[in-house]
Amino acid sequence: MNKAKILRLAVAAAVAIAAIWFVRTRMPSDVSELSNVSVVQIGAVLPLTGEVASYGTGSKEGVEFAVKEANQAQKKYRFEVTFEDSKGDPKTALNALQSLLATRNPVAIVGENVSSATLAMVPVIDSAMVVLISPSASAPSLSGMSPYFFRVFPSDTEEGAFMVNVIANRVPNAKVCVVYVNNDYGVGLKDVFVSGAKERGITVLNTFGYEKGATDFRPILAKVKALEPNVVYIPSYYQDGATLLKQARELGVTAGFWGGTTHEDPQFLIIAGEAAEGFHYPVAAAYDAESSDAHVQSFVTSFHSSFGKEPGLLAALGYDSAKLIIDGVIKNGPSRDNVREFIAEQKSYPGVSGTMTFDDEGEVHKQIRLRMVKDGRFVDVSTE
């Protein structure tokens, strides 16, 4: 063998050794670390476009943050989430759900934000025996529909009763008109309020329903004005509620306006403008971004680092929804029944949107507090 050939072989050997060293130094110290990671699929059906897109996009960010946080905190599971846009529409939500179940085999699903779309999904998840956990659907008719359905936002039964008591205590001789969106959410709250008002001696002058997507409320508001109420209660969403409130003030309706948790959205303030001042509403969750609670502050700070903004209520609710699924997998293992069992047994779960206790029907119970718009900001009434 000549010297040139020997030299070429030596160089080739050196290159091979260097390549092996290069690869090994860039691999995990424990190669099995990768092969032992279990990929866990989570599904999410949320209104990412459409009239209530703000609810879906807020919840989406919360879910994304929970998944990112979990993947950084442990190495046993790698959580992946697939989002489907429901547009807040029952039929679209149902199709999105069926697509997720057929293609992703999720261990659990987050969704939907609005009650009508959630109601359409529950029979399917019940048949598939997969957990569906809603960040904000609140219709009383969802209660007890399936052992696989949970929500981190209380039923309208609790919010409606709270509003009856607050108005009875704060508005002497209350005379109320109720203007509600004609769907499962609006009708549910209207019914709870009207029933409770009778028991507390509140006079309900009349109730007026309108279809989702309506933009001209003047014909209804003319009837409201003629009745001379001192309270107008509007179970609605942030967009229609803000438009209704603005038109009411333009028509000279001077009654105090009261709404729901759904109105705490920055767009409500933008659309209603000065008309929003003095608007009262409940928050059926204990989330407060300015809380001194260490758990909440850690969430707020870390979320801000990831998204460049402070998390709102819907982000907190989305985070808690996903976190319950993730904690169920980590504690009990990655099966659908294990996740369901974990959530069902929680009696004081420390969510960022409040401490959560689930009853036998999957209902969550949380503190409800009164808020208002003051100086163009959402504030607690106790701090006004």
N, C-alpha and C positions, 0 to 999 in steps of 0.2 A: 504493500500500500504506500503510495507516495505521500510526501509531506503535505502537498496541497489538499489531498483528499482527507488526510487526518485532521488538518486545520478546519476544513469545512464541517466535518462531523463534530468537532469540539465546539465550534460556534453554534451549530444546531442544537447540541445538548445544552449549552449555556442558555440559549434562547428559551428552550422548553422548560428548564428549571426556573428561569425568571418568570415565565408565563404562569406556571403553577403557583409560584410565590405571590404573584400579583393577584391572581384570582382568590387565593386563600385569605389574603389580608383584607379583601373587600367583601368576603362572605361573613355571615353571622358567626360568632364564636361557637355557637351550637347549631349546626346545620339543620338538626331536627326541629329547631325552633320554627322554621318556616313550614315544614311538613305537618307539624302538630297543630297549626292554627286552623280553627274551624271557622269557615265563612258563614255568617248568619244573615239571612235576607230579611229586611223589614220593608213593608210596603207603606205607601202614604197616598191617600186620595184626598186632595184639597182643592179649593177654588183658587187657582193661580191666575185666572183671568175672569173677567166679568164684573158684575155689580159689587160683589163682596170679595174681590181679589185681595184687598188689604188684609182680610182675615187669614186667607190661605198663605199669602207670602210671608206674613208674620209668623205663622205657625211653622212654615217650612224652614225658616231660619233657625227656629228653636230646635226642630228635629235634627237639622244638619249639625248644629252645635253639640247636641247630646251625643250624636254618633262620633263626631270628631274627638270629643272629650273621652269617650269610652275607649276608642282605639288607641289613644295616647296613654291611657292609664293602665292598660293590661294587654297581655299578648296571647291569651288563650283563645280569644275570639276576635275575628275581624268583622265588624258590623258594616253592612252595606244597605243603603236605602234607595228605593226606586220611587220616584214621585210621578203621579198621574194627575192631570188637570180635570177636575169635575165641572168647572165653571159654575159651581153652586147649583147645578141642575140635577134632579134625581135620576133621569135616564142616563145622562152622561156619567154620573158617578157610578151607577150600576155597571155600565160597560167597562169603565176603568177598573173597577174592582174585579170583575171577571177576567180581565186581561192580566192583572197582577197574579191572581190565583193560578191561572193557566201557564204563565211563563216564568214566574219568579219563586213560587212555592214559599211565600213569606211565613216566618214564624208568628208574626202578628202584623196588624195594620193600624196606622194612625189615620183618623178621618171620621167623618167629614166635619166641617165647621158649622154648617147650617143644618137645621133639624130635618127639613124635608128630604134632603139628599141622604142624610144618615138613616132615616126611616126606610128608604128604598134599599139600603145596603144590608140592614140587619138580618133579614131572612136568609140571605146568601151566606153570610159569615156563620150564622147559626148552623146551617146545613154542612158547611165546610169545617165546622168546629175550630175556627181560628179567631183569636181575639181581635175585636175592633174597638179602639179607644179614641173617643172624640175629644178634641181640645175645647170645644165650645157649644156643641149641640145641646139644647136645653129643654126641648119639648117634653112635657109630662108623659106623653104617649110612648116615649122611648123606655120608660121605666119598666123593668121586668120582662122586656121583649125576648131577651136571650141571656143565658149564663155566660156567653162570650162577649157581651157588650158592656163596656164601661165608659165613663166620661169623667174628666177632671174638672168639669164645670157643673155646678149644682143645677138641679131641675128648676124649671120656671115656677114650680109649686112653692119653692122656698123664696125665690126672688119676688114673685107676685105677692106673697104674704108679707114679706118685708116692706114692700112699697105701700101696701094697705096700712100697716101699722105706722109707718113714718108719716104718711100724709095725714092720717087721723090725729097723730100727736102734734104735728107742726102746723097744720092749716085748720083753724077753727071753722066749723060749719062748711066743710069742703063740699063744693059742687063741681063734679067732674064730668068732662067729656073724654071718652077714650077713642083715639084714632090709631088704628092698628093695621099692619100689613097682613093681608088675607092669606096666610099660609100657616103651617103647623106651629111655627114659632110665635107669630103674632096672635093667632087665635088662642093658643095655649095660655099666654100671659093675660090676654084680655079676659078669658074665662075665669082664671084664678083671681084676678083683681076684682071683677064684678061680684063674684061669689063672696069674697072676703069683705068687700065694701059694705054689703048688706048687713053682715054680722057686726060691723063696727059703726053702723049708722051713717056712713058716707053716702051722699046722694049722687047717684050716677045719672046724669041728665040724658045721655044717649051714647051710643057707640057707633063708630063709622069705620068700615073696612075699605081698603083699597088694594089693588093688585100690585104685586111685586114688579118693580120697574116703572111705576108711575112717577111723573115729574110735575104734574100740575095738580096741586091740592086746593086751589082756590074755591072750587064749588063746595067741597066739604067744609073748608074753613069759614065760608060765608054762613053755613048752617051752625057751625060751632059758635061763631061770634053772636049770632042771634039768640043763642041760649044763655049767654052771659055767664059762663063758668068762671070759677076762680082757680081751677086746676085743669090742665089738659095733659093727659097721660098718653104717651106715644110708644107702644111696643113696636119698634121698627129697627132698621139698620142705620148705620152712620150716614149713608148717602141720602136716602129718602128722608130720614129724620131731620137732617140739617136743612134740606130744601124746604120741607114742611114748616120748620120753625122760622126760617127766613121769610117765607111767604105769609106766615101768620102775623109776624110783626109788621110787615108791609101793609097788611089789611087792617091793622089796628087791634088785633087780638091782644089783650093786656094780661090775660091769665098767666099764672106761673106754669112753666112746662117741665114735665118730669118724664124721664125715659128709662133706658135699660143699660146694662153693662156694654151692650153692642155699640153704644154711642161713644165710648172712650177710644177714639181714633183721631189722629192728627187731622185727617181730612174733614172730620165733623166741624172742627174749629175753622178751617179754611172756607168751607162751603157756607156755613151759617154766618160767619163774620161776627159783627157786634150783636146779632140776634141771639148768639149762644150764651151771652152773659146772664148768669143767674140760673142757668139750666141745671136741674138736679137729677141724679141718677144713682143707682146702686152699683157696686162692684161686687159681684158674687164670687170673689176670689180675694185672697189676702195679699196679693202681690203688690209690692211697693218698691220701686227701683231706688228710692232714697232710704230704705230701711237700714237700720244699723246691724241687722242680723248678719252674722259672718257668712252664712251659707248663701244668702241673697247677694251680698256684696261681692263675693267671689264669682258668682254667676254673672253679675252685671259687668264687673271688670274684665273678665275673660271674654265675654261676649263682645264687649266693645273692642277688645284687641283683635278679634276675628272679623267683625263686620264694620268697625269704624263708627258705631252708633250705639246708643243706649237701647237695650231690649224693652219692647213694649209688652203689654199684657198678653197679646196673642203669641209672642215669642216665648214667654214664660210658660204658657199653657201647652204649646207645642213641645217645648223642652221636657216638661213634666210627663207628657204622654209618652214620648220616646224613652225617657229615663226609666219609667216603670217597666217597659218591655225589656230594656237592656238589663236592668237589675234582676228581673225575673230569669233571664237567660243565664246571667253570671252566677246567680245563687242556686237555681234549680236545674239548669241545663237547657239546651236549645230545642225544646219541643213545645208545640202549641199548648198542650195541657199543662205543662210546667209553668208557662207564662201566665195562663189563666189562673192557676192555683195561687201563684205568688201575688198577683194583683188582688184577688178576692180576699186574701187573708190580711191585707194591710189595714191597720187600725189607727196608726199615727205616722203615716208616711211623710217625711220632711220635704215636701215639694217647695220649689221657689215661689209658686203661686199660692202657697199656704199649706198648712198641715192637712193631710187628707185621710179620711176614714171612709171605707167602703162598707155598705150594708149588704144584706143578703140578696138584694136585687141589683147589686152593682152600682148603686147610687153613691155619689161622693157627697160628703158633708163638710162644709167649710164656713168660715166666718164671712158674713156679708156686711159691708160698710157703705155709708152714704158719701157720695162725692158731688161736686158741683163745678161749674165753670166760673172762675173768678179772674178778672184781669187777663182774659185770654188764655188761661191755663186750667188744667184739670187739677183740683185740689180736694183733700179731705175736708168735709164740712167742719170737723172738729178743729181744723186749723185755719178756718176762714177768718 
